[in-house]
């Protein structure tokens, strides 16, 4: 299956670099380019790509607002958005999480990580780089840590599901969780699916936010 990708970045050199890398892959087709967030939203709605690669800082409409329009709460058939960011912009990461992004990569990530991220998100999973998770929690922990009692929704989770949720929130992949818990990847996928269903969450990124809001990270 060929993955249809839309690239949104206001820097022509960066955008061209992405397009060159992606177009060289036999399973990826770049269906459009956008130099600003408004164009990205318009093209995404018209072209319905499998994944939108979205820069954060763009003119006319920034990447966070564009992501919210394409994947935010209440959006019918939300797009899958891969946000690219830098450590200098990580103050925006939490807001982009809330806006509905399906994953994050750092702008200095190697091409292989970009390609893997697109394929992972297109497959219906989510991608949150551990480095981004650590920065998010370490620098902006007060925003995501609980201000009140833990959600009663946690009561619906079995002990092993809570354990998996904690590992997800630490930025672990399914393979890493499987190794840590000494179970198969399929078992981890089952746990993740149950967690998302029970907590009424769309994807792993929302699970990360939920876990931090409810004080699971770093707890015993």
C-alpha positions in Angstrom: 0.0 0.0 0.0 1.3 3.5 -0.9 1.1 6.0 1.9 -0.1 9.5 0.8 1.8 12.2 2.7 1.3 16.0 2.9 4.3 18.1 4.0 3.8 21.4 5.7 6.8 23.6 6.5 7.4 27.3 5.8 11.1 26.8 5.0 11.4 25.8 1.4 14.8 24.1 1.9 13.4 21.9 4.7 10.3 21.2 2.8 12.2 20.2 -0.3 14.4 18.0 1.8 11.4 16.1 3.3 9.9 15.7 -0.2 13.1 14.4 -1.6 13.5 11.8 1.2 9.9 10.7 1.1 9.6 10.5 -2.7 12.6 8.2 -2.8 10.6 5.5 -0.9 8.6 3.0 -3.0 5.7 3.0 -0.4 5.3 6.8 0.0 3.7 9.3 -2.3 4.0 13.0 -1.5 0.6 14.4 -2.6 1.1 18.0 -1.6 3.2 20.7 0.0 2.2 23.6 2.2 4.2 26.7 3.1 1.8 27.7 6.0 -0.7 26.2 8.3 -3.8 27.5 6.5 -2.7 26.0 3.2 -1.9 22.7 5.1 -5.5 22.6 6.5 -7.1 23.3 3.1 -4.9 20.8 1.3 -5.4 18.1 3.9 -9.2 18.4 3.7 -9.1 18.3 0.0 -6.5 15.6 -0.5 -7.1 13.4 2.6 -3.5 12.2 3.0 -2.7 9.3 5.3 -0.2 11.4 7.2 0.4 15.2 7.5 4.0 16.1 8.4 3.5 19.4 10.3 6.0 22.1 11.3 5.1 24.1 14.4 6.1 27.7 13.5 4.5 28.7 10.3 2.9 31.9 9.0 -0.9 32.6 8.5 -1.8 29.7 10.8 0.7 28.0 13.1 1.2 24.2 13.2 -0.6 23.8 16.5 -3.7 25.6 15.3 -3.6 23.7 12.0 -3.3 20.4 13.9 -6.3 21.4 16.1 -8.4 22.1 13.0 -7.5 18.8 11.4 -7.4 16.5 14.5 -8.7 18.3 17.5 -11.7 17.4 19.7 -14.9 17.1 17.8 -13.3 16.8 14.4 -15.0 14.2 12.2 -12.5 11.8 10.6 -9.4 13.4 12.2 -6.2 13.5 10.3 -3.1 11.8 11.4 -0.5 14.5 12.1 3.2 14.0 12.7 4.5 17.2 14.3 8.2 18.0 13.9 9.7 20.1 16.6 13.0 21.3 18.1 14.1 21.6 21.7 13.8 25.3 21.3 10.1 24.9 20.5 9.2 22.3 23.1 7.1 24.8 25.0 4.6 24.1 22.3 4.7 20.4 22.5 2.1 20.0 25.2 -0.4 22.3 23.4 0.2 20.3 20.2 -0.6 17.1 22.2 -3.9 18.5 23.3 -4.5 19.6 19.7 -4.6 16.0 18.6 -1.2 15.3 17.0 -0.5 11.6 16.6 3.2 11.8 17.1 6.3 13.9 17.4 9.8 13.9 16.0 12.7 16.3 16.5 13.8 18.2 13.5 17.3 16.9 13.7 16.1 13.3 13.6 17.8 11.1 11.0 15.7 10.4 7.8 15.1 6.8 8.9 13.3 8.0 12.0 11.1 10.3 9.9 10.2 7.4 7.6 9.5 5.1 10.5 7.4 7.7 12.2 5.2 8.2 9.1 4.7 4.5 8.7 4.0 3.9 12.4 1.3 6.7 12.4 -0.2 5.6 9.1 -0.6 2.1 10.7 -2.8 3.6 13.4 -0.2 3.7 16.2 1.3 6.8 17.8 4.8 8.0 18.0 6.1 10.1 20.9 9.9 10.2 21.0 11.3 9.4 24.5 13.5 12.5 24.3 10.4 14.7 23.7 8.6 12.9 26.6 11.4 13.6 29.0 11.7 17.2 28.0 8.0 17.7 28.2 7.7 16.2 31.7 10.9 17.7 33.0 10.4 21.2 31.8 6.6 21.5 31.8 5.7 19.0 34.5 3.4 21.3 36.4 1.1 21.5 33.4 0.6 17.8 33.1 0.9 16.7 36.7 -2.3 16.3 38.6 -3.9 19.2 40.4 -6.5 17.1 42.1 -7.3 13.4 42.8 -6.7 10.8 40.2 -9.4 10.1 37.7 -11.9 7.4 38.7 -11.4 6.0 35.2 -8.1 4.5 36.5 -10.3 2.1 38.6 -11.3 0.4 35.4 -7.8 -0.7 34.7 -6.3 -4.0 35.8 -2.9 -3.8 37.6 -1.0 -5.0 34.5 -2.8 -2.4 32.4 -1.7 0.3 34.8 1.8 -1.0 34.5 1.7 -0.8 30.7 0.2 2.7 30.9 3.1 3.9 33.1 5.6 2.5 30.5 3.8 4.1 27.7 4.0 7.4 29.5 7.8 7.0 29.9 8.0 6.8 26.1 8.5 3.1 25.6 7.6 1.4 22.4 5.6 -1.8 22.3 8.8 -3.8 21.8 10.5 -2.2 24.8 7.4 -2.8 27.0 7.3 -6.4 25.9 10.9 -6.8 26.9 10.5 -5.1 30.2 7.4 -7.1 31.1 8.7 -10.3 29.6 5.6 -10.8 27.4 5.0 -10.9 23.6 4.4 -7.8 21.5 1.0 -9.1 20.7 0.2 -9.2 24.4 1.3 -5.6 24.7 -0.8 -4.5 21.8 -3.8 -6.1 23.5 -3.1 -4.3 26.7 -2.7 -1.0 24.9 -6.0 -1.5 23.0 -7.8 -2.3 26.3 -6.3 0.8 28.0 -7.4 3.1 25.2 -10.9 1.6 25.1 -11.4 1.7 28.9 -10.1 5.3 29.3 -11.9 6.5 26.1 -8.6 7.7 24.6 -7.9 8.0 20.9 -4.2 7.0 20.9 -1.0 6.6 22.8 -0.3 10.3 22.8 -3.5 10.9 24.7 -2.6 8.1 27.0 0.7 9.9 27.8 -1.1 13.0 28.7 -3.6 11.1 30.8 -0.9 9.3 32.7 0.9 12.4 33.6 -2.2 14.2 34.6 -3.1 11.4 36.9 0.4 11.1 38.6 1.3 7.7 37.2 4.8 8.6 36.0 7.3 8.2 38.7 4.8 6.6 41.1 5.5 3.3 42.8 
